[in-house]
Amino acid sequence: MLEQYDLHNILIIDIETVPQYSSHDQLPENLQKLWELKTQYQRKDEPADTYYERAGIWAEFGKIVCISAGIFTAGKSTGFRVKSFASHDEKELLTKFCNLLFSQPANLILCAHNGKEFDFPYICRRLLLNGMPFPPQLQIAGKKPWEIIHLDTMELWKFGDHKHYTSLSLLSAIFNIPTPKGDIDGSDVGRVYWQDNQLERICTYCQKDVVATAQLLRRYRGEELITDDCITIVGGNA
């Protein structure tokens, strides 16, 4: 599976997002009403203000605080190198990430877990809202589905079955991919950002997901996992 792809032409990414404001009462009044309307189906009977802690998953009400990107490297053994872009200033980190993409071939393949439904569209929406140009790897408007060079490890696992979400954690477990036990998960990111002010902690969590996605891609190809000594992590906010 996936043997036709050159691993060295694949960039694996993961993003971490948080609500744009520290709390619902900081949200401008006009957006408070729009937030209530946007989430009325998902939150059911939960009040809009307490549900606001989940605002990071919507690009209209959230922002990106970290993007980690990993590339396979050549050598005696296949290696993997991860670089992260983290900042309180979303436009700053998006600029650095896009500069990376602009410096790469236009046919560079982007890969993420649930990337087609979350990471890729979220980045594109935030680029638009920040008035920024799209790197060629993210320009999908007007393209036919088979012309879009994106890989999604969750979609690949579905094999055409659209009924279920399968987490990266579950796939890592069943494919025997060792993942260092982290002290946070996705539901904690907003709190860790706004209450604990620990962006580096979020960056570390994001990097681990990129490594796990790379290892999952190797498993899909029937290949051995990359050993720890062949994995390089460039400092956060690189």
N, C-alpha and C positions, 0 to 999 in steps of 0.2 A: 504494500500500500504506500502510495506517495513516492515510489522509487523514481518517478520521472522528474522530481524536483531536485534542484541543486541546493543543498542546505546552505551553501555560502551565499546564496542570493535571497535568503529569507531573513527578515528582521522581525523578531518577536517582541511584542510590546504589551504593556499593561498600564492602565491609568488608575489613579486614585482621585476621587472627587468628594467634595464636601458642600454643604449648603453655602450660599453666597453670604449669608448673614449669620451671626452667632446665635440668634434666636428669632422666633416668629415675630416678636414685638419690635424687632429692628427692621423688619421687612416693610418697605414703603406701603402706605395704606392701599393704593390701587393694586399692588401686587398681592396683598393679603387676600383680597377678594378673588383674584385670578388663581391664587394658590388653592383656595377653597374649592373653586370650580374644577380645577385641573385634577384634583385628587379625590373628588367625591366618591368615585367608584372604588378606588383602592382602599381608602381608609374606613369606608362604611360608617359605623357609628362613632369612630374615634374623632375627637375634636381636631380641627385643622391646625391649631397651635401646637398641640403635642405631637402631631404627625410630622411637623416641620423638620424634625431631626433626620428624616429620610429624604430631604429635599435634594441632596447631592446626586441622586440617581436621575434627576431630570435636568437636562442641559439648560432649560429656561430658568431654573431656580438654583442651579449649582455652579460650581467652577472646578477646574482641574488644579490640583496642588502638586501632583507628581506624575511624570511619565517615565517609566523604565523601559529601556530598549536593549535587546540582546542579539548578538550576531555570532554565528558559528565560525570558528577559526580553524585554519589548517595547521598541520604539524605532524609529528610522529603519531599522535593521537588526536582525534577531534576534540577541539576545545570550545569554550563558550565565554563570551565577554559581554558584561552588562554595564551599561552606562545610564545614569539617571539624571533627570531634569526636574528639580523641585524648587518651588518658590511660592511665596505668598502672593506675588505678582503673576497672575496667570498669563498675561501677554508676554512677559519676560521668558517664562519657561516654554511657551508655545513657539516663540521666536527661535529659541535654541534648538528645540526639537525639529522645527521645520527647516532650519539651516542644515541639520544633519540629513534630512530627506533630500533637500535640494542638492546636496553634495554627492548623492548616490545615484546610480542608474535609474532611469524612469521606470524600468521594468522590475525594480526591487519588489519582492513579494512581502506584504505585511501579514503577520500572523498573530492572533490573539485568541484566548478562550472566551467564547461568546462575543468575539470582536465585531461580528457583522451586525449584532443587535445592540451592542453597547459602545465599546471602545471607539470603533471607527466613526460611527455617526456622531457620537458625543464630541470627538475632536473636531469634526467638520462644523458642527453647530457652533462650537465655541470660537473657532476661527472666524466664522461669519460675524458673530457678535462682537468680536474684537477688531473687525475690519481688516483681516489679514488674508493674504493670497494663499491658495491651496498648492502644496507640493504636488507634482504629477502623480505620485503614488496614491493620493487621496482624491483625485479627480475622477469621479464615477458618473457624473451627470451625463446622460445621453448614451452611455455605454450599454451594450447588451450584457446579460448576466455572465456569459462565458468570457467576456472581455475584461472583467474586473479581477485583478490579480491579488485577491485577498484570500487567506486561509483562516479557517475558524476551527479550532480543535474540538469545540463542542458540537458544531454542525457536522463535522466529519464522523463523530461518534454516533450521531443520529441515524446515519445511512438512509436518509429520506423520511424518517419518523419525526414528525414535528410536535409530538404530544408532550415530551418531557424535557425538563432542564436537568442537566447532569453537571454537578459542580466539579471544579478542578480538583478539589480535595478528595472527592470520591474516586475520580479516575486515577489520581495519584496512588490512592490506597490499593485499588484492585490491580493496577499495573506494577505494584511493588516499587513505586518511586519514593525513595526516602525524602521527606521534607522536614526541615528543622521546625520543631513545634514553636510557633510564634505566640506572642503574648496578646495579640489582637487579631480580630477578623474584620471582614468588610463592614459589619454593622458598627464597629467601634471607631472607624476612621474619623467621622465627624466630631465625636467627643474628644478624641485624642488631639485633633487639630484645634478646635475652638476652646476647649476647657483646659487641656494639658499643654497646649502650644508645643507639641513635639513632632515637628515636621520630619525630622530625621528618622524617627521611629516608623512613621508612615512610609517613608522612602525604603527602609529596610524590608518592610512587609511587601511592598510593590515589587522589589527585586526578587524576592523569594518566589512570587507567582510567575515571573518571567522565566526563572530557572526551571520551575516545575513544568511550565508549558513547553519549554525546549526539550525536557526529558520525555514528556508525553509524545511529542512529535517523533522522537527517536523510537519510542516503543511502537508507535503506529507503523513505522518503517521496518520493524523487526530488528532494530539495531540495539547494541549495548548502550547502557546509560553512560553519560559523560562522568568521569570520575571527579571528585571534589578538587583534586590538585590541578585539574585542567579548566576550572571555572574561575574567571577573574571578575571581581566586582570593582568598578571604578567608583570613587567616592560619590556620595549623594550630592545633588546640586552641581553636577559636573558640567 
